[in-house]
Each structure stands twice: as structure tokens, then as C-alpha cells.
Amino acid sequence: MRESARASAQPIMPRSVTAGAWSAELLPRHGYCASYTAEAPVIGFAFDAQRGTHAFGSDRRTDFHTRPNGLAYVPPGCDVYSQSDVGGEYLRITLRRPRNEWRSQRFSDLIDEAAIDAAHRLRRALLANEDALDCERWVLMLEERTATRLHTPSRRRGSERWMTPQRLRLVDDLIEARLNDSLTVQDIADTLGLSAGFFCRAFRTAIGQSPHDHIIDRRVARARTLLADATLDLSVIALASGFASHAHMTATFRKRLGVTPRQLR
């Protein structure tokens, strides 16, 4: 869980909105080092897999490798330290008027498909500069899912246990290395020595998203990073990110983010 202040300059500024009792920020992907005490309940959502070092409520720092689409919660009064050289796109939602029903325990890297849908819709609304009322719908959904998870024991199914952090890291590295290549889900399954069917089930259970959708999300993420370089032609960015064409990239951006690459640039 990170704070809104970042350690280094970044041309892509955070998008933010105040919706009712909550304030929400969409923090762009880049390295950070954060150390703070949460003054209010904070919900976090990581769109990307992230690696770094963190500590909660103590001075003991440990390495972490979180999954994409991970939901997190930090209660008020919790001391937080988190550092990552690369970081990842992150949604941070802060309750400005705390309520007593929020429990004191924290959690992180939790997969909840309803929360994933709400977070992706909220990101789309923030990028498209939709008004607070549109954003509030998805903020309240994330609040409801967080509250539900605070009162429900987490149970991991067999396929989720099989998809360990080490195997997820292998999958991530393979996708990044071959993102602009003709990578298929069968290629990934073959690398892991699995059938495509079992791999798809294990992957979806582990991160709440199909491998196909995850590969498309990684293409979009790479294209968004390349868009920061104003000298690159959009057609070049599309091919470097694994899209068939500029038109294909634009259509995917509209569907996933609600805006075109040119509008984001």
C-alpha cells in the first residue's frame, strides 16, 4: 500500500476525484519509496504485478511480489513502509470520514472478481474525466467488497495454491519478453508443462482474470508507457506493444480505458 507522494518526477500526473466520503487517486506506474502512518482507512488496488520491499506496523522489512488485480486494505494508525524500483499503476482510495465498523486488521494481494471489475471501471472513469457521481458508483462497490472481505475468512482453492508467486513471476517475465511477438496461451502453458485448460483455470483463480485478458492488459500498459515519449509515432508504439495496427490499439484503448491513445498523450 503506497502513499500518494512519489519519489521521482513523472510526466503522467495522478488522476483524482472526491466521491462522497472517499477520495480516489489513480497513481501512474513508476518507482516509489513511501513511509507513513495511515490517518484514515485506505483501500488500494494494484493493476500491475509489483516487486519491492515493505513493512507494516514494524521495522522488519521483507521482499514482496504481489499479483496484478490485488485488493489491499490498511487500517488507520498502521505504520507503512513500501519501496519498489519499478512500481505499478495503483488505485488509492481514502476514507475522509472514518467509521467504527472498519476493522483494524489489514490485508493485501487479495483477489476478488467484483472488486477487479469495479477498479477497472473506476480507472476508466478517472481517465475519461467523468464526474464524481459516475466515479462514486465504483468507489462504493470497492468499499463494499473490502468490508465484505474484512468479515469473511480467505480460502485458497487448489488451483490458486498451484499458481505460486514464482510461477506467476515466470509467466510475467515470459509475457513481457514476448509481448510484441505472436505469444499464445498455449505457449505459456507449454513453458510450465501444463495443459492450456488447467493453466487458464489456475491463472484465473490466482489473479481473477483470464490469461488472454491479462496479455491484452500488458500490451495496453506498455503502450501507455511508450506514449510518454512524444517523438514516437503511434503506429510504432502499436507494433512495439503487440497490437496488429494503430487502429487495433485505438479500439482496444477505447474498450479498456474509455479514451484513445491520442487523447491520453
C-alpha positions as CSV (number, residue, x, y, z in Angstrom):
1,M,0.0,0.0,0.0
2,R,1.6,3.3,-1.1
3,E,1.0,6.9,-0.3
4,S,0.1,9.4,-3.0
5,A,3.5,11.2,-2.9
6,R,6.0,9.7,-5.3
7,A,9.8,9.7,-5.0
8,S,10.6,10.8,-8.6
9,A,9.2,13.2,-11.2
10,Q,6.7,11.7,-13.7
11,P,5.1,13.4,-16.7
12,I,1.9,11.4,-16.3
13,M,0.1,13.1,-13.4
14,P,-2.2,11.2,-11.0
15,R,-5.9,11.4,-11.7
16,S,-8.1,12.1,-8.7
17,V,-11.7,12.6,-7.6
18,T,-13.6,13.2,-4.4
19,A,-16.7,11.0,-4.2
20,G,-18.8,11.3,-1.1
21,A,-16.8,10.3,2.0
22,W,-14.0,8.9,-0.2
23,S,-11.2,10.5,-2.2
24,A,-9.7,8.4,-5.0
25,E,-6.4,8.7,-6.9
26,L,-5.1,6.8,-9.9
27,L,-1.3,6.7,-9.5
28,P,0.8,6.1,-12.6
29,R,3.4,3.4,-12.9
30,H,6.9,4.3,-11.7
31,G,9.3,3.7,-8.9
32,Y,8.5,4.9,-5.4
33,C,9.5,4.9,-1.8
34,A,6.7,5.6,0.8
35,S,6.8,5.7,4.6
36,Y,3.8,6.9,6.5
37,T,1.2,6.3,9.2
38,A,-2.3,5.9,7.8
39,E,-4.5,8.6,9.3
40,A,-7.7,7.0,7.8
41,P,-8.8,3.7,6.3
42,V,-7.2,3.2,2.9
43,I,-8.2,0.8,0.1
44,G,-5.7,0.0,-2.5
45,F,-5.8,-1.8,-5.8
46,A,-2.8,-2.9,-7.9
47,F,-3.4,-3.1,-11.6
48,D,0.1,-4.5,-12.2
49,A,2.3,-7.2,-10.6
50,Q,4.7,-5.4,-8.3
51,R,8.0,-6.3,-6.6
52,G,9.9,-4.5,-3.9
53,T,10.3,-4.3,-0.1
54,H,7.6,-3.4,2.5
55,A,6.8,-3.4,6.2
56,F,3.6,-3.0,8.1
57,G,3.4,-2.0,11.8
58,S,7.1,-2.8,12.4
59,D,10.6,-2.1,11.4
60,R,11.1,-5.6,9.8
61,R,11.2,-5.2,6.0
62,T,10.5,-8.1,3.7
63,D,10.6,-8.6,0.0
64,F,7.2,-8.8,-1.7
65,H,5.9,-9.8,-5.2
66,T,2.2,-9.1,-5.4
67,R,-0.1,-10.3,-8.2
68,P,-1.9,-8.0,-10.6
69,N,-5.5,-7.1,-9.7
70,G,-4.7,-7.4,-5.9
71,L,-7.0,-5.6,-3.5
72,A,-5.5,-4.2,-0.3
73,Y,-6.6,-2.5,2.9
74,V,-4.7,-0.5,5.6
75,P,-6.5,0.5,8.8
76,P,-6.0,3.9,10.4
77,G,-2.9,4.0,12.7
78,C,-1.0,1.4,10.8
79,D,2.7,2.3,10.0
80,V,3.5,1.6,6.4
81,Y,6.8,1.3,4.5
82,S,6.8,0.3,0.9
83,Q,9.5,0.6,-1.8
84,S,9.7,-0.5,-5.4
85,D,12.1,0.4,-8.2
86,V,9.5,-0.1,-10.9
87,G,6.2,0.1,-9.1
88,G,2.9,-0.3,-11.0
89,E,-0.3,1.6,-11.7
90,Y,-2.2,1.8,-8.5
91,L,-5.6,3.0,-7.2
92,R,-5.6,4.5,-3.8
93,I,-8.9,5.3,-2.1
94,T,-9.0,7.1,1.3
95,L,-12.0,7.4,3.6
96,R,-12.1,11.0,4.7
97,R,-14.7,10.4,7.4
98,P,-13.8,7.2,9.3
99,R,-16.4,4.9,10.7
100,N,-16.2,2.5,13.6
101,E,-17.2,-0.6,11.6
102,W,-13.9,-0.8,9.8
103,R,-11.8,-3.5,11.5
104,S,-8.2,-3.0,12.5
105,Q,-6.6,-5.9,10.6
106,R,-5.0,-5.2,7.2
107,F,-4.8,-7.4,4.1
108,S,-3.2,-7.2,0.7
109,D,-2.8,-9.1,-2.6
110,L,-6.4,-10.4,-2.3
111,I,-8.2,-11.4,-5.5
112,D,-11.9,-10.5,-5.7
113,E,-13.6,-10.6,-9.1
114,A,-16.2,-8.0,-8.2
115,A,-13.5,-5.7,-6.9
116,I,-11.5,-6.2,-10.1
117,D,-14.4,-5.2,-12.2
118,A,-15.1,-2.1,-10.1
119,A,-11.5,-1.0,-10.0
120,H,-11.1,-1.3,-13.8
121,R,-14.3,0.7,-14.3
122,L,-13.2,3.4,-11.9
123,R,-9.9,3.7,-13.7
124,R,-11.8,4.1,-17.0
125,A,-13.9,6.8,-15.4
126,L,-10.9,8.7,-14.0
127,L,-9.0,8.5,-17.3
128,A,-12.1,9.8,-19.2
129,N,-12.5,12.6,-16.6
130,E,-16.1,11.5,-15.8
131,D,-17.8,13.4,-12.9
132,A,-17.8,12.4,-9.3
133,L,-21.2,10.8,-9.4
134,D,-20.0,8.3,-12.1
135,C,-16.9,7.5,-10.1
136,E,-18.7,7.2,-6.8
137,R,-20.6,4.1,-8.0
138,W,-17.4,2.2,-8.4
139,V,-15.8,3.6,-5.2
140,L,-18.8,2.4,-3.2
141,M,-18.5,-1.1,-4.8
142,L,-14.9,-1.3,-3.8
143,E,-15.8,-0.1,-0.3
144,E,-18.5,-2.9,-0.1
145,R,-16.1,-5.6,-1.3
146,T,-13.4,-4.5,1.1
147,A,-15.9,-4.5,4.0
148,T,-17.1,-8.0,3.0
149,R,-13.6,-9.3,2.8
150,L,-12.8,-7.9,6.3
151,H,-15.6,-10.1,7.7
152,T,-15.0,-13.2,5.5
153,P,-12.1,-15.6,6.0
154,S,-10.0,-16.0,2.9
155,R,-9.8,-19.5,1.5
156,R,-7.5,-20.6,-1.3
157,R,-8.5,-23.2,-3.8
158,G,-6.1,-25.9,-5.1
159,S,-5.5,-24.2,-8.5
160,E,-4.7,-20.9,-6.8
161,R,-2.2,-22.6,-4.5
162,W,-0.6,-24.2,-7.5
163,M,0.0,-20.7,-9.1
164,T,2.7,-19.7,-6.7
165,P,4.5,-16.3,-6.8
166,Q,7.5,-17.9,-8.5
167,R,5.3,-19.4,-11.3
168,L,3.5,-16.1,-11.7
169,R,6.8,-14.3,-12.0
170,L,7.8,-16.8,-14.7
171,V,4.6,-16.1,-16.6
172,D,5.1,-12.3,-16.2
173,D,8.6,-12.5,-17.5
174,L,7.6,-14.6,-20.5
175,I,4.8,-12.2,-21.4
176,E,7.0,-9.1,-21.1
177,A,9.8,-10.8,-23.2
178,R,7.4,-11.8,-26.0
179,L,4.7,-9.0,-25.8
180,N,5.3,-7.8,-29.3
181,D,5.6,-11.4,-30.6
182,S,2.9,-13.9,-31.6
183,L,2.6,-15.2,-28.0
184,T,-0.3,-17.6,-27.3
185,V,-1.7,-19.0,-24.0
186,Q,-0.6,-22.4,-25.3
187,D,3.0,-21.2,-25.4
188,I,2.8,-20.2,-21.8
189,A,1.2,-23.5,-20.7
190,D,3.9,-25.4,-22.6
191,T,6.6,-23.5,-20.8
192,L,5.0,-24.5,-17.5
193,G,4.5,-28.1,-18.6
194,L,0.7,-27.8,-18.3
195,S,-2.4,-28.2,-20.5
196,A,-3.8,-24.9,-21.7
197,G,-7.1,-25.7,-19.9
198,F,-5.5,-26.3,-16.4
199,F,-3.3,-23.2,-16.8
200,C,-6.3,-21.0,-17.7
201,R,-8.2,-22.2,-14.7
202,A,-5.2,-21.8,-12.3
203,F,-4.3,-18.4,-13.7
204,R,-7.9,-17.0,-13.4
205,T,-8.2,-18.3,-9.9
206,A,-4.9,-16.7,-8.9
207,I,-5.5,-13.2,-10.4
208,G,-9.2,-13.1,-11.2
209,Q,-8.6,-12.6,-14.9
210,S,-8.1,-14.9,-17.9
211,P,-4.6,-15.2,-19.5
212,H,-6.0,-13.7,-22.7
213,D,-7.2,-10.5,-20.9
214,H,-4.0,-10.3,-18.9
215,I,-1.9,-10.3,-22.1
216,I,-4.0,-7.5,-23.6
217,D,-3.7,-5.5,-20.3
218,R,0.1,-5.8,-20.5
219,R,0.0,-4.6,-24.1
220,V,-2.0,-1.6,-23.1
221,A,0.3,-0.9,-20.2
222,R,3.4,-1.0,-22.4
223,A,1.7,1.3,-24.9
224,R,0.8,3.8,-22.2
225,T,4.5,3.9,-21.1
226,L,5.7,4.5,-24.6
227,L,3.1,7.3,-25.1
228,A,5.1,9.4,-22.7
229,D,7.7,9.7,-25.5
230,A,6.2,12.3,-27.8
231,T,8.7,11.5,-30.5
232,L,7.3,8.0,-31.1
233,D,4.7,7.6,-33.8
234,L,1.5,5.9,-32.7
235,S,1.9,3.1,-35.3
236,V,5.4,2.4,-34.0
237,I,4.0,2.2,-30.4
238,A,1.2,-0.1,-31.5
239,L,3.6,-2.7,-33.1
240,A,6.1,-2.4,-30.2
241,S,3.3,-3.3,-27.8
242,G,2.0,-6.3,-29.7
243,F,-1.0,-4.7,-31.5
244,A,-1.7,-5.6,-35.1
245,S,-2.0,-1.9,-36.1
246,H,-2.6,1.7,-34.8
247,A,-6.4,1.1,-35.4
248,H,-6.3,-2.1,-33.3
249,M,-4.5,-0.3,-30.5
250,T,-7.0,2.6,-30.6
251,A,-10.0,0.2,-30.5
252,T,-8.5,-1.7,-27.5
253,F,-7.8,1.6,-25.6
254,R,-11.4,2.8,-26.2
255,K,-12.8,-0.6,-24.9
256,R,-10.4,-0.9,-21.9
257,L,-9.8,2.7,-20.8
258,G,-12.6,4.8,-22.4
259,V,-10.1,7.0,-24.2
260,T,-7.9,6.8,-27.3
261,P,-4.1,6.8,-27.2
262,R,-4.0,10.2,-28.8
263,Q,-6.3,11.6,-26.0
264,L,-4.1,10.1,-23.3
265,R,-1.0,11.6,-24.9
